[in-house]
Amino acid sequence: MAKGTNSFSKTAVWILLGLLILALGGFGATNLSGTIRTVGQVGDKYIDVQDYARNLQQEIQAVSQQTGNQLTFARAQAIGLDQAVLSQLVRARALDHEADQMGLSVGDETLRDEILNIPSFRGLDGSFDREAYSFALSNSGSSEAEFEQQLRDEVARSLLQGAIMSGISMPDTYAETLVAFLGETRDFTWVRLDQSDLTTPLDTPTNEVLRAFYDENIDDYELPETKRITYVSLLPDMILDTVEVEEATLRAEYETRADEYNRPERRLVERLVYLDEASADQAAAQLEVNGTTFDALVQDRGLTLEDVDLGDVSRLELDAAGEAVFAAEVGDVVGPLPSALGPALFRVNGVLAAQQTSFEDARAEIQQELALDAASRQVAFSAEEYDDLLAGGATLEELGTETDMQLGSIDWFPAQDEGIAAYDDFRAAAAALTIEDFPEIIALDEGGIVAMRLEEVLPPRPAPFEDVEDDVRSNWEAAQAETALSAQAEAILPALQEGQSFASQSLDSIIEKDQDRSAFVQGTPPSFMTTVFEMETGDVRVVPDFGAVLIVRLDGINPATENEDLQGETEGLSAEVGQMVATELFNIFSEDVVVRASPQINQQALDAVHVNFP
């Protein structure tokens, strides 16, 4: 009986070992370092699992460096970074497959030249190092055969891309037409009429008139989607009155900042240093005899005034030159005088009087700063306690009653930046807040804290008339003024179209010359130049503006001037557009190649890669 039991135990052990081997085999089939070597196939080309993992890691690191925050894999997936990397690899392998189908490849000599040109494979003398080559590939987990095949594919892919993109250029006529269009300018005369130019004052609107205008233009007063938020906040200035700063601390801070409150007399000085005394004497003589200027001397040395500017300096900072410089008047050049860099000429540009601030005068400022700093520390110290209270079930209302935090509410939308919404951290938290979120303490810039709860989300809706009555009134007045001014302007147009001057119509006009399409003319609406360039010479138009109108007459059309700059712009534009067209053609070709290569992606292999990312 014992023997039978022993045999059964051995059999059970072997069964368990078999199951364990199967389990380990399954693990190897899904693990990045296991038996799966590819994440997909494109035509007869495979996408290596290590290539995918390496490219994905590089993209995650690049985004992290750009944003200054470590990008998690979950966030990378949320923004589609993994799909972008996979698409790039699919496209590359599809092009490799296409090159093979075309019989396009590179010889061993070309491959050799490419390898010899890679800096990481060179030794200390700058020549190719066979050991460095093997060592670098070993460290990257790639064999020489794999690397050389990959490099061969890349070179062939580049040849294919170059064959498609090279030689594509736009006709010169295209660039010449576009540059001529952009280079044209206009001469015109214009005048702006506003409410002060009305011949008849506007009537005072009744409440009924304003409400009717409000109803007719209800879309102009629509509020955006709004989050109704209840919050409690604690800002340092809320507890400022409770913070006491000892007199000894105030005096110690005053002594520490003595240089700030007690500044000696200073000068704004420029210093031009010379290599030797003779050169400095010669420069000083030029100032006296030849009538040259300090600016000219600086320019002769190949320097700028910024290069010789010392800023504001005290007498002691100028060492031996201090007495002479401080005895000079503003605008005087003195020297040569000794300096730490050699003999120099000094120009005095300004005098800053000594500043003496007593402790009594500085006391309030110091007390405010130290108290605010202490209050910020006290708020930060209390944050953890308040967070624990919230986690223990305390409500925002209870925190507002039982702690120093103050309860408030706000109807928040992204454009709002007043009150508590002035804090960037509050706005960021409010934007992400959902109805399911539990209140927690959030640190604000400048040392405050806040916790919030979303009560409801209000859909876009018209603002109540009472809340926007002032805006309605202003808009009504602008609309009435624009209508009346348009009528006045239309009455003037016939005389201006007949060639009479603006002055003959009692209009104080402005004349503009050589204005291009991108010009901004002060006092005109954004579409003004577009209107001007639609006009023919002699045309006169009335251009409406908010609460005003403009009258403009086109005086002349100036074609683009032929010169070297215009020729350069034409050539540059032609090359740029040609490159854009070539790129688009290659993108279209690549998309077609990918479709014809029928990519097959192994989702199990992708998941095996993804689990290795934090």
C-alpha positions in Angstrom: 0.0 0.0 0.0 2.8 2.3 0.8 4.5 1.5 -2.5 1.3 2.4 -4.4 1.0 5.7 -2.5 4.7 6.6 -3.4 4.0 5.9 -7.1 1.0 8.1 -7.0 3.0 10.9 -5.4 5.7 10.7 -8.1 3.0 10.8 -10.8 1.4 13.9 -9.2 4.8 15.6 -9.0 5.4 15.0 -12.7 2.0 16.3 -13.5 2.6 19.5 -11.5 6.0 19.9 -13.2 4.4 19.6 -16.6 1.8 22.2 -15.8 4.5 24.5 -14.5 6.5 24.1 -17.8 3.3 24.8 -19.8 2.7 27.9 -17.7 6.3 29.2 -18.1 6.0 28.5 -21.8 2.9 30.6 -22.0 4.6 33.3 -20.1 7.5 33.3 -22.6 5.0 33.6 -25.4 3.6 36.9 -24.2 6.6 38.5 -22.4 8.8 41.0 -24.3 11.9 38.7 -23.8 10.0 35.5 -24.7 9.4 33.7 -27.9 7.4 36.4 -29.7 9.8 38.3 -31.9 7.5 40.5 -34.0 4.4 42.6 -33.5 3.2 42.4 -37.0 3.8 41.6 -40.7 3.7 44.0 -43.6 3.9 42.2 -47.0 6.8 39.9 -46.5 8.5 42.2 -43.9 8.1 41.8 -40.2 8.0 44.5 -37.5 10.5 43.6 -34.8 9.2 43.6 -31.2 12.3 45.3 -30.0 12.1 48.0 -32.7 8.5 48.8 -31.6 9.4 48.9 -27.9 12.5 51.1 -28.5 10.7 53.6 -30.7 7.8 53.8 -28.3 10.1 54.5 -25.4 11.9 57.2 -27.4 8.7 59.0 -28.2 7.5 58.8 -24.6 10.8 60.3 -23.5 10.7 63.0 -26.1 7.2 64.1 -25.1 8.2 64.1 -21.4 11.1 66.4 -22.1 9.0 68.8 -24.1 6.3 69.0 -21.4 8.6 68.8 -18.4 6.5 66.0 -16.9 7.0 62.3 -17.1 4.5 60.9 -19.5 2.9 57.7 -18.2 2.1 54.9 -20.6 -1.6 55.2 -19.8 -1.5 58.8 -20.9 0.6 58.0 -23.9 -2.1 55.5 -25.0 -4.8 58.1 -24.3 -3.2 60.6 -26.8 -2.6 57.8 -29.3 1.2 57.8 -29.1 1.5 54.0 -29.3 -0.7 54.0 -32.5 1.4 56.8 -34.0 4.6 54.8 -33.4 3.1 51.6 -34.9 1.8 53.5 -37.9 5.3 54.9 -38.6 6.8 51.4 -38.4 4.1 49.9 -40.6 4.7 52.6 -43.2 8.5 52.0 -43.1 8.2 48.3 -43.5 5.6 48.7 -46.3 8.2 50.8 -48.2 10.8 48.2 -47.5 8.4 45.6 -49.0 7.7 47.8 -52.0 11.5 48.3 -52.6 11.9 44.5 -52.6 9.1 44.1 -55.0 10.8 46.6 -57.3 14.1 44.8 -57.0 15.6 47.9 -55.4 18.5 47.2 -53.1 22.1 48.4 -52.3 25.3 46.6 -52.8 27.8 45.6 -50.2 30.1 48.5 -51.0 27.4 51.0 -50.3 26.5 49.2 -47.1 30.1 49.3 -46.1 30.4 53.0 -46.7 27.3 53.7 -44.6 28.7 51.7 -41.7 32.1 53.4 -41.9 30.3 56.8 -41.7 28.6 56.1 -38.4 30.5 58.0 -35.6 29.7 55.5 -32.8 31.7 52.8 -34.7 34.9 54.8 -34.8 37.9 54.4 -32.5 40.0 57.1 -30.8 41.8 57.9 -34.0 38.6 58.5 -35.9 38.8 55.4 -38.1 36.4 52.4 -38.1 36.9 50.2 -35.1 35.8 46.6 -35.5 35.6 46.0 -31.8 33.6 49.2 -31.2 31.2 48.0 -33.9 30.6 44.6 -32.3 30.4 46.2 -28.8 27.8 48.8 -29.8 25.6 46.2 -31.5 25.9 43.8 -28.6 24.8 46.5 -26.1 21.8 47.3 -28.3 20.8 43.7 -28.3 21.2 43.4 -32.1 23.4 41.0 -34.1 25.6 42.2 -37.0 23.4 40.4 -39.5 20.3 42.0 -38.2 21.8 45.5 -38.1 23.2 45.3 -41.5 19.9 44.1 -43.0 18.1 46.9 -41.2 20.6 49.4 -42.6 20.3 47.9 -46.0 16.5 48.3 -45.8 16.9 51.9 -44.7 19.2 52.9 -47.5 16.9 51.2 -50.1 13.9 53.0 -48.5 15.8 56.3 -48.8 16.5 55.6 -52.5 12.9 54.9 -53.1 11.8 58.1 -51.4 14.4 60.2 -53.2 13.3 58.8 -56.6 9.7 59.9 -55.9 10.5 63.3 -54.4 13.4 64.5 -56.5 12.8 66.6 -59.6 9.4 67.8 -58.5 9.1 71.6 -58.9 6.3 74.1 -59.4 6.2 76.2 -62.6 7.8 79.6 -62.1 4.5 81.2 -63.1 2.9 80.0 -59.9 5.5 81.6 -57.6 5.7 84.7 -59.7 2.0 85.2 -59.6 1.8 84.6 -55.9 4.7 86.9 -55.1 3.3 89.6 -57.4 -0.1 89.2 -55.6 1.5 89.6 -52.2 3.9 92.4 -53.3 1.2 94.7 -54.6 0.5 97.8 -52.5 -2.3 100.4 -52.4 -2.5 104.2 -52.0 -5.8 105.3 -50.4 -7.5 108.1 -48.4 -9.8 107.4 -45.5 -11.7 108.9 -42.7 -13.4 107.4 -39.6 -16.8 108.7 -38.4 -17.9 107.9 -34.9 -20.7 109.0 -32.5 -19.1 112.4 -32.1 -19.7 113.0 -35.8 -23.5 112.4 -35.7 -25.5 115.3 -37.0 -28.4 114.2 -34.8 -27.8 112.8 -31.2 -29.1 109.4 -30.5 -32.4 109.0 -28.5 -32.3 107.6 -25.0 -33.6 104.0 -25.3 -36.5 102.9 -23.1 -36.5 99.6 -21.2 -38.8 98.1 -23.7 -36.5 99.1 -26.6 -33.5 97.5 -24.9 -35.5 94.3 -24.1 -36.6 94.1 -27.7 -33.0 94.5 -28.9 -31.9 91.9 -26.4 -34.5 89.4 -27.7 -33.5 90.1 -31.3 -29.8 89.5 -30.6 -30.2 86.8 -28.0 -27.3 84.8 -29.4 -24.9 87.6 -28.5 -25.6 87.1 -24.8 -25.3 83.4 -24.5 -23.4 82.0 -21.5 -21.1 79.0 -22.1 -21.4 75.7 -20.4 -20.9 76.4 -16.8 -19.9 74.3 -13.8 -21.6 75.3 -10.5 -19.0 74.6 -7.9 -19.0 74.8 -4.1 -15.6 75.2 -2.6 -13.7 76.0 0.6 -10.4 78.0 0.4 -7.7 79.2 2.7 -5.4 81.9 1.4 -2.5 83.3 3.3 -4.0 86.8 3.5 -7.1 85.4 5.2 -5.2 84.6 8.3 -2.7 87.5 8.0 -4.2 89.3 11.0 -3.6 86.3 13.3 0.1 86.1 12.5 2.4 87.9 14.8 6.0 88.7 14.0 8.3 89.6 16.9 10.1 93.0 16.9 13.5 91.3 17.1 12.7 89.3 14.0 11.7 92.5 12.1 14.9 94.2 13.1 17.0 91.2 12.1 15.4 91.2 8.7 16.0 94.9 8.3 19.7 94.4 9.1 19.9 91.5 6.7 18.5 93.7 3.9 20.5 96.8 4.8 21.9 97.1 1.3 18.3 97.3 0.0 17.1 100.0 2.4 20.3 102.0 2.6 21.9 102.5 -0.8 24.8 104.9 -1.4 24.9 107.5 -4.1 25.3 105.8 -7.5 26.1 106.6 -11.1 24.9 105.2 -14.4 28.3 104.5 -16.1 29.7 103.2 -19.4 33.3 102.1 -19.5 35.5 101.7 -22.6 38.7 99.7 -21.8 42.0 99.9 -23.7 44.9 97.5 -23.8 47.5 100.1 -22.8 47.8 103.7 -21.5 49.0 105.0 -24.9 45.9 103.8 -26.7 43.7 105.2 -24.0 45.5 108.6 -24.2 45.1 108.6 -27.9 41.3 108.0 -27.6 41.0 110.8 -25.0 42.9 113.2 -27.3 40.5 112.4 -30.1 37.6 113.4 -27.9 39.3 116.8 -27.1 41.0 117.6 -30.5 39.2 115.8 -33.3 35.7 116.3 -31.9 34.8 112.6 -32.0 32.3 111.2 -29.6 32.2 108.4 -27.1 29.7 106.5 -29.2 32.1 106.7 -32.2 35.0 105.4 -30.1 32.9 102.4 -29.0 31.9 101.7 -32.6 35.5 102.0 -33.8 36.3 99.2 -31.4 33.7 96.9 -32.9 31.6 97.1 -29.7 28.0 98.2 -28.8 26.9 100.4 -26.0 25.5 97.3 -24.3 29.0 95.9 -24.3 30.4 98.8 -22.3 27.5 99.5 -20.0 28.2 99.0 -16.3 24.7 99.9 -15.1 24.4 101.7 -11.8 27.6 101.5 -9.7 28.7 103.0 -6.4 31.9 105.0 -5.8 33.6 102.0 -4.1 32.8 99.6 -7.0 34.8 101.8 -9.4 37.9 101.5 -7.2 40.6 104.1 -8.1 38.3 105.7 -10.8 35.5 106.4 -8.3 36.5 109.9 -7.2 36.9 111.3 -10.8 33.7 109.6 -12.1 31.6 110.8 -9.2 33.0 114.3 -9.6 31.9 114.4 -13.3 28.6 115.8 -14.6 26.0 113.8 -16.5 27.2 113.4 -20.1 30.9 113.9 -19.2 33.6 111.5 -20.4 36.5 111.2 -18.0 39.8 109.3 -18.2 41.9 107.5 -18.9 41.4 106.1 -15.4 42.5 102.8 -14.0 40.1 99.8 -13.9 40.4 96.1 -13.2 40.7 95.4 -17.0 43.1 98.3 -17.8 43.1 102.0 -18.6 39.6 103.1 -19.5 37.4 106.0 -20.5 34.2 106.5 -18.4 31.0 108.2 -19.5 28.5 109.3 -16.8 24.8 108.9 -18.0 22.9 109.5 -14.8 23.1 110.3 -11.1 21.1 108.2 -8.6 20.8 109.9 -5.2 21.6 108.0 -2.0 18.6 106.2 -0.5 18.2 106.0 3.3 15.2 104.1 4.6 14.9 103.9 8.4 13.7 100.9 10.2 10.5 102.7 11.2 9.7 103.5 7.5 10.5 100.0 6.4 8.8 98.2 9.3 5.4 97.9 7.7 6.7 96.4 4.5 8.9 93.9 6.3 6.1 93.0 8.7 3.8 92.4 5.8 6.3 90.2 3.9 7.3 88.1 7.0 3.7 87.7 8.1 2.6 86.6 4.6 5.4 84.1 4.5 4.5 82.7 8.0 0.8 82.5 6.9 1.8 80.6 3.8 3.7 78.1 6.0 0.7 77.8 8.4 -1.6 77.1 5.5 0.7 74.4 4.1 1.0 72.9 7.6 -2.8 72.8 7.9 -3.4 71.2 4.5 -2.8 67.7 5.5 -5.1 68.0 8.6 -7.9 69.3 6.4 -7.4 66.6 3.8 -7.6 64.0 6.6 -10.9 65.6 7.7 -12.3 65.3 4.2 -11.2 61.7 3.9 -12.9 61.0 7.2 -16.2 62.2 5.9 -16.3 65.9 6.7 -18.2 68.1 4.3 -17.1 71.3 2.7 -19.7 73.1 4.7 -18.3 71.7 7.9 -14.7 72.8 7.0 -16.1 76.2 6.3 -17.7 76.3 9.8 -15.1 74.5 12.0 -11.8 75.6 10.4 -10.2 78.7 9.0 -11.3 77.8 5.5 -14.0 79.9 4.0 -17.0 78.5 2.1 -17.9 79.9 -1.3 -19.5 79.0 -4.6 -18.8 80.0 -8.2 -20.4 79.4 -11.6 -17.2 78.6 -13.5 -16.4 78.5 -17.2 -12.9 78.5 -18.9 -12.9 82.2 -19.7 -13.5 83.2 -16.1 -10.5 84.4 -14.2 -11.8 86.5 -11.3 -11.8 85.8 -7.6 -10.7 82.2 -6.8 -10.7 81.5 -10.5 -7.7 83.8 -10.9 -5.5 81.0 -9.6 -4.2 78.7 -12.4 -4.3 75.6 -10.1 -8.0 76.3 -9.4 -8.9 76.6 -13.1 -7.0 73.4 -13.9 -8.8 71.5 -11.2 -12.2 73.0 -12.1 -11.7 72.0 -15.7 -11.1 68.4 -14.7 -13.8 68.2 -12.0 -16.6 65.8 -12.4 -19.8 65.1 -10.4 -18.3 61.8 -9.1 -15.1 63.4 -7.7 -14.7 63.5 -4.0 -13.4 66.8 -2.5 -9.7 66.9 -1.7 -7.2 69.6 -0.7 -5.5 71.2 -3.7 -2.5 73.5 -3.3 -2.7 76.8 -5.1 0.1 79.0 -6.3 1.1 81.7 -3.8 0.6 79.4 -0.9 -3.2 78.9 -0.7 -5.3 75.7 -0.6 -8.8 74.8 -1.9 -11.2 71.9 -2.0 -14.2 71.8 -4.4 -17.3 69.9 -5.2 -19.3 70.0 -8.5 -23.0 70.6 -7.9 -24.2 70.7 -11.5 -23.3 71.4 -15.1 -25.3 74.2 -16.6 -25.8 74.0 -20.4 -25.2 77.0 -22.7 -28.0 79.5 -22.1 -28.8 83.2 -22.5 -27.6 85.4 -19.7 -30.5 87.1 -17.8 -31.3 90.6 -19.2 -30.6 92.2 -15.8 -27.0 90.8 -15.8 -26.2 92.2 -19.3 -28.3 95.3 -19.4 -25.2 97.6 -19.7 -23.8 95.5 -22.5 -27.2 95.6 -24.3 -27.4 99.4 -24.0 -23.9 99.8 -25.4 -24.6 97.4 -28.3 -27.9 99.2 -29.0 -26.1 102.6 -29.1 -23.4 101.2 -31.4 -26.0 99.7 -33.8 -28.0 103.0 -33.9 -24.9 105.1 -34.4 -23.6 102.8 -37.2 -26.9 103.0 -39.0 -27.1 106.8 -38.7 -23.4 107.3 -39.7 -23.8 105.0 -42.7 -26.7 107.2 -43.9 -24.5 110.3 -43.5 -21.6 108.6 -45.3 -23.8 107.5 -48.2 -24.9 111.1 -48.7 -21.3 112.2 -49.1 -20.3 109.4 -51.5 -21.5 110.9 -54.8 -19.3 114.1 -54.3 -16.2 111.9 -53.5 -16.8 109.6 -56.4 -16.9 112.7 -58.7 -13.4 113.5 -57.5 -14.1 116.1 -54.9 -11.7 116.1 -51.9 -12.5 114.9 -48.5 -11.8 118.4 -47.2 -14.5 119.8 -49.4 -16.9 117.6 -47.3 -15.5 118.9 -44.0 -13.7 115.6 -43.5 -10.3 115.4 -41.8 -8.9 112.5 -43.9 -5.8 110.4 -43.6 -3.6 109.5 -46.6 -1.9 106.1 -46.8 0.9 105.2 -49.2 2.3 101.8 -50.3 0.3 99.7 -47.9 0.4 96.0 -48.5 -2.2 93.3 -47.8 -0.7 92.5 -44.4 -0.6 96.1 -43.2 -2.4 97.1 -40.0 -3.9 100.6 -40.1 -4.6 102.0 -36.7 -8.3 102.7 -36.1 -9.6 100.3 -38.8 -11.4 96.9 -38.5 -9.5 93.7 -39.2 -11.1 93.2 -42.6 -10.3 96.8 -43.8 -7.3 96.0 -45.9 -9.1 93.1 -47.6 -11.8 95.6 -48.6 -9.2 98.1 -49.9 -7.6 95.4 -52.1 -11.0 94.5 -53.6 -11.4 98.1 -54.9 -10.5 99.6 -58.2 -8.8 103.0 -58.5 -11.2 105.8 -57.8 -13.7 103.6 -56.0 -15.2 105.0 -52.7 -16.7 102.7 -50.1 -18.3 102.9 -46.7 -16.9 100.3 -44.4 -18.9 99.6 -41.2 -17.2 99.3 -37.9 -18.7 98.7 -34.4 -20.5 102.0 -33.6 -18.7 103.8 -36.4 -18.1 103.8 -40.2 -15.1 104.4 -42.4 -15.1 106.1 -45.8 -12.2 105.0 -48.0 -11.2 106.0 -51.5 -8.6 104.0 -53.5 -6.1 106.4 -55.0 -3.6 104.0 -56.7 -2.6 100.4 -57.3 1.1 99.8 -57.2 2.4 96.5 -58.7 5.3 94.6 -57.0 8.6 96.2 -57.7 11.1 94.0 -59.6 14.4 93.8 -57.5 16.8 91.2 -56.1 14.7 90.7 -53.0 11.6 90.0 -55.1 13.6 87.5 -57.2 14.9 85.8 -54.1 11.4 85.5 -52.6 10.1 84.0 -55.9 12.9 81.4 -56.0 12.5 80.6 -52.4 8.7 80.2 -52.6 9.0 78.1 -55.7 11.4 75.7 -54.0 9.2 75.6 -50.8 6.0 74.8 -52.7 7.8 72.2 -54.8 9.0 70.5 -51.6 5.5 70.6 -50.2 4.0 69.0 -53.4 6.8 66.4 -53.4 6.1 65.5 -49.7 2.3 65.2 -50.4 3.0 63.0 -53.4 5.2 60.8 -51.3 2.6 60.6 -48.6 0.0 59.5 -51.1 2.4 56.9 -52.5 3.2 55.6 -49.0 -0.5 55.3 -48.1 -1.1 53.3 -51.3 1.9 51.1 -50.5 0.6 50.4 -47.0 -2.8 49.4 -48.3 -1.3 47.0 -50.9 1.0 45.4 -48.4 -2.0 44.4 -46.2 -0.5 44.9 -42.7 -1.3 42.2 -40.1 -0.8 43.3 -36.4 -0.4 40.8 -33.5 -2.4 42.4 -30.7 -1.1 39.8 -28.2 2.5 40.8 -29.0 1.6 44.5 -28.6 0.1 43.8 -25.2 3.2 41.9 -24.2 5.3 45.0 -25.0 2.9 47.4 -23.3 3.0 45.6 -19.9 6.7 46.4 -19.6 5.9 50.2 -19.6 5.2 51.9 -16.2 
